[in-house]
Amino acid sequence: MSLLEAHYNKDDGIYTSDFPNKPPLTFNFTDERYRFDLEKLMTELGTKVKRLKYNSSVEIVFQSTTLITPENHPMHLHGFNFHILGQGFGNYDPSRHREKLNYLNPILTSTVSVPSKGVWFLHCHNEGHLVIGLASVLIVEDGGTSSTSLPKPPKDYPHASQHI
């Protein structure tokens, strides 16, 4: 069953709405000594989504790591554009880096490259990274009008039971 179909059918078995606000494990993301640390490499299996109120502002920090091999991550968010407020190298520290963010005239885009060991504010376009979990889902709740709401799937939309 697709996430959209599960959302409209209110099927709680497809995903959960408990995507964490902060990483469940905080460590020095750029320290190469952690490259093959199994405690940090292994993730939970599941589809966790983040629910957002319509017209809310969201700040996302993409923190690249040195796990397995440091590499570039072209991050892309479907259906929305976003502003790039800042970038850097090393571990993001809101108490030190927030004051350096560009709120005046930030870049507007739908894809951003997160360099190896880099820091940026929802899936990676490197296909192999999708299968290891470098993706997430944001569910934006409907607004108060039909023009601010996602239309329901059409009547002829294929249902999970129709998939071969």
C-alpha positions in Angstrom: 0.0 0.0 0.0 1.4 3.5 -0.9 1.8 6.1 1.8 -0.8 8.3 0.2 -3.3 5.4 0.2 -2.5 4.6 3.8 -2.9 8.2 4.8 -6.4 8.5 3.3 -7.5 5.1 4.6 -6.0 5.9 8.0 -4.2 2.5 8.0 -1.9 2.6 11.0 0.0 -0.5 10.0 1.9 1.2 7.1 3.7 4.0 9.0 4.0 5.6 12.4 4.0 9.4 13.1 6.9 9.3 15.6 9.8 10.5 13.5 12.1 12.1 16.1 12.8 15.8 16.3 16.5 15.2 17.0 18.8 12.3 16.1 18.2 9.4 18.5 22.0 9.1 18.9 24.3 12.2 19.1 28.0 11.8 18.6 30.9 13.4 16.7 29.5 12.8 13.2 32.7 13.7 11.5 35.1 11.6 13.5 36.4 8.8 11.3 37.1 6.5 14.2 33.3 5.7 14.2 33.4 4.6 10.5 32.4 1.0 11.2 31.0 1.4 14.7 28.0 -1.1 14.6 26.1 0.8 17.3 26.0 3.9 15.1 25.6 2.0 11.8 22.5 0.0 12.6 19.1 1.8 12.4 15.6 0.8 13.3 13.5 -0.8 10.5 10.3 1.0 9.9 8.5 3.9 8.2 8.3 6.9 10.5 6.8 10.1 9.2 6.8 13.6 10.5 3.4 15.4 10.6 3.4 19.1 10.0 0.7 21.7 10.3 -0.3 23.4 7.0 1.8 26.6 6.4 4.3 25.9 9.2 7.9 26.7 9.0 10.3 23.8 9.5 14.1 23.9 10.1 15.9 20.7 8.9 19.6 20.2 9.5 21.2 17.6 7.2 24.3 16.3 9.0 26.6 14.2 6.9 28.7 11.6 8.7 31.9 9.6 8.1 30.1 6.3 8.7 31.3 3.6 6.3 32.6 6.1 3.8 32.4 9.9 3.7 30.5 11.1 0.6 28.3 13.7 -1.0 24.5 13.5 -0.5 22.3 15.3 -3.0 19.2 15.8 -0.8 15.9 16.5 -2.5 12.4 17.3 -1.2 9.5 16.4 -3.4 6.6 18.8 -3.9 8.2 21.8 -2.1 11.1 24.2 -2.5 13.2 25.2 0.5 15.6 27.9 1.5 19.3 27.1 2.2 20.1 29.1 5.3 23.7 28.0 5.7 26.3 25.3 5.2 29.5 24.3 6.8 31.8 21.5 7.7 32.0 19.5 11.0 29.2 19.0 13.5 26.3 21.4 13.6 26.0 23.2 16.9 22.9 25.4 17.1 24.4 27.5 19.9 27.4 28.4 17.7 26.1 28.3 14.2 22.6 29.7 14.3 23.8 33.3 14.3 25.6 32.6 11.0 22.4 31.6 9.1 21.2 33.7 6.2 17.6 34.7 6.9 17.8 37.8 4.7 18.2 36.4 1.2 18.6 32.7 1.3 18.8 30.5 -1.8 15.5 28.8 -2.8 15.9 25.3 -4.3 14.4 21.8 -4.3 17.8 19.9 -4.2 20.9 20.7 -2.2 24.2 18.9 -2.1 25.4 17.9 1.4 29.1 17.5 1.0 31.1 14.8 2.8 31.4 15.8 6.4 29.2 18.8 5.7 26.3 20.5 7.5 23.1 21.8 5.9 19.7 22.9 7.1 14.1 14.3 2.0 15.6 11.7 0.2 19.1 11.3 -1.1 19.4 11.0 -4.9 22.1 8.4 -4.6 19.9 5.4 -5.2 21.9 3.0 -3.0 21.4 5.3 -0.1 17.6 5.0 -0.3 17.7 1.3 0.5 19.7 2.0 3.7 17.2 4.5 4.9 18.5 7.9 3.8 14.9 9.1 3.2 12.0 10.4 5.2 8.4 11.5 4.7 6.8 14.7 5.7 3.0 14.7 5.9 1.6 18.2 5.6 -1.9 18.4 7.1 -4.6 20.0 4.9 -5.3 23.7 5.3 -8.8 25.1 5.8 -9.8 25.3 2.2 -9.9 23.1 -0.9 -7.1 25.1 -2.5 -4.9 24.4 0.6 -5.7 20.7 0.8 -4.4 17.7 -1.0 -7.1 16.2 -3.2 -8.3 12.7 -2.4 -7.0 10.0 -4.7 -9.2 9.5 -7.8 -11.8 6.7 -7.7 -9.8 4.7 -10.3 -6.6 4.9 -8.2 -5.2 1.4 -7.9 -5.5 -0.1 -4.4 -2.9 -2.2 -2.8 -5.1 -5.3 -3.3 -4.9 -4.7 -7.1 -1.1 -4.7 -7.3 0.5 -7.7 -8.9 
